[in-house]
Amino acid sequence: MTVTDTAPGAAVYSPFFLRWVYDAWVLNISNSYAWCCSAAKQRAFYSRNLASARGKDPFRLCDIGVATGYYLEHAPIPEGSEVTVVDLNTNSLDAASERLLAAHPGVTANKVHGDFLEPDAKSELAITQARLGGDKFDAISCMFLLHCVPGPPARKAQGLQRLAPLLKDDGVLFGTTILGKGVQHNFFGNFLMTAYNKAGSFQNWDDDAESIVQPLRESFADVKFEVVGTVLLFEARKPKTR
């Protein structure tokens, strides 16, 4: 796989877009009125999953597809934690790590330029234990990631399955994504879906809940999910892969 496979979904994240547009347009307006799953709902979901995995010293978190670092800023990350941010877009890595450290100066931040869809463990963009360093993770998050990367859905699910060996036995993998099938988009959402898929920043017309959840069940013993509006919220525990 090449960088250009995934690059269109990451390319939109310019410094200007991240600083002045993303939070207002994506998190506040689009989440509430197009996808009908508010940023507050997703922030609570993020924080709850982190809280469920806390209690380790040091707490280790890996956040993949970080955008502006909004969820990292508002999350209950304890002092002394080790946080690894992973993204294909270096602008997002810089913005998210800066926001993380401003909100949580007592944590250690590690930036990794990586491609969620890269299947070759020897690639310089692979998301592997060797590249991420340290021990396995207590929590791995993939917020609003899957709808931005190329399909088919099975390819996206394989990316999630490859994360199972990076997670501790009592850790949690969780995330959210906008679905294209099995949900009813309103006029605003359908307009954005059409525009974003045509532009290549989204590739999710074929994504439905089962295409993501079933592969997770193959790699994790405990999988929970819900669909809010047109957004899938999933969490997976007890990784089977070792």
C-alpha positions, 0 to 999 in steps of 0.5 A, spaced: 500 500 500 502 507 498 501 513 502 497 516 496 491 510 498 490 514 504 492 521 503 486 524 500 482 523 507 488 526 510 490 532 506 484 536 508 487 537 515 492 544 513 494 548 519 489 553 517 483 548 517 485 545 524 486 552 527 480 555 525 475 551 522 475 543 524 472 544 531 467 549 529 465 546 523 466 538 524 465 538 532 459 543 533 455 544 527 456 537 523 456 532 528 450 535 531 446 537 525 448 532 519 450 526 523 446 527 529 451 525 534 454 531 538 461 532 540 458 532 547 456 525 546 462 523 543 467 526 548 463 523 554 464 516 550 471 518 549 472 520 557 468 514 559 473 509 556 479 512 558 476 512 565 475 504 565 482 503 563 485 507 568 489 505 574 495 503 571 502 506 572 504 509 567 497 509 563 498 508 556 494 511 551 494 511 543 490 515 539 490 514 532 487 519 527 487 525 532 485 531 528 486 537 532 486 533 539 480 536 541 478 529 545 485 529 548 484 536 551 478 534 554 479 527 557 481 525 564 488 523 562 492 522 569 499 526 570 505 521 568 501 518 562 504 516 556 500 518 550 502 516 543 498 520 537 498 517 530 496 520 524 498 520 516 498 528 516 503 531 520 499 538 521 494 534 525 500 530 529 503 537 531 496 540 533 494 535 537 500 534 541 501 541 542 493 541 545 495 535 549 501 538 552 497 545 554 492 541 557 496 536 560 503 538 561 504 532 566 504 527 560 509 524 555 507 525 548 510 521 542 508 523 535 508 517 530 507 518 522 503 512 521 498 509 516 492 506 519 491 502 513 498 499 512 498 492 512 506 491 511 509 491 518 516 492 515 513 499 512 515 505 515 508 507 516 506 501 519 502 502 526 506 496 530 509 495 537 516 496 534 514 503 531 510 505 537 515 503 542 514 501 550 509 496 553 502 495 550 497 500 551 491 501 556 487 504 551 487 505 543 482 510 540 480 511 533 475 517 533 472 519 526 477 515 523 474 510 519 470 514 514 476 518 512 480 512 509 479 508 503 474 502 503 472 496 502 469 496 509 473 489 510 479 493 509 478 498 515 476 492 519 482 489 518 486 495 520 482 495 527 484 487 528 491 489 527 491 493 533 489 487 537 496 485 539 498 492 541 492 492 547 493 490 554 489 484 556 485 489 560 485 494 555 480 497 551 480 499 543 474 504 542 472 509 536 466 512 532 465 513 525 460 515 520 456 510 517 453 510 509 449 504 510 443 502 515 442 509 517 438 514 515 441 521 513 438 527 513 438 532 508 444 536 511 448 529 512 446 526 505 449 533 502 455 532 506 456 525 504 455 526 497 460 532 497 465 529 501 465 522 498 466 525 491 472 529 494 475 523 497 475 526 504 470 521 506 470 514 503 464 510 507 458 509 502 458 502 503 460 502 511 455 499 515 455 497 523 456 490 522 461 490 517 465 493 523 463 490 529 463 483 526 470 483 525 472 486 531 468 480 535 473 475 531 479 479 534 476 481 541 472 477 546 468 483 549 465 488 543 459 493 545 456 498 540 451 503 539 449 507 533 447 514 535 444 518 529 448 516 523 454 515 527 457 508 530 460 508 537 464 501 538 468 499 544 472 492 544 476 489 550 479 482 551 483 481 545 484 474 542 490 475 538 497 474 541 
